[in-house]
Amino acid sequence: MPPPVFDHERLDVYRLSIDSVASSYRIARSLAGIDRPVRDQWMRAAQSISLNFAEGNGKQS
């Protein structure tokens, strides 16, 4: 039996945002020291974009 597929996983914009998070993680690994607070904020923002798409897709207007 295939794993369940949620509605937001079918959205192209959601899949692109997940790719963006993965790219951000790869780049952020190189940031350390004084850049660490910037890296942490960047990662939270990147994750938030995907989560907002998922949440917004489940709401009825």
Steps between C-alpha positions, in 0.01 A plus 500: 500500500650840403552760771221755542528808284372823648345767281784747555754241379340523156565875470793599279572801718523277808743263329712795385505638854622163631779507240584851619526379861737222392716748309500736797619222729788416267614862487440568871734222608792722407385787723644501851633733765368853463265388220322243718201722604445590134515134404248404767256772393543406134420136574189588704378725218561235233308240700220745573430553130429130442296470818289802404418348161394176667289678761340737251404218266298334774289806579159567350407854402 
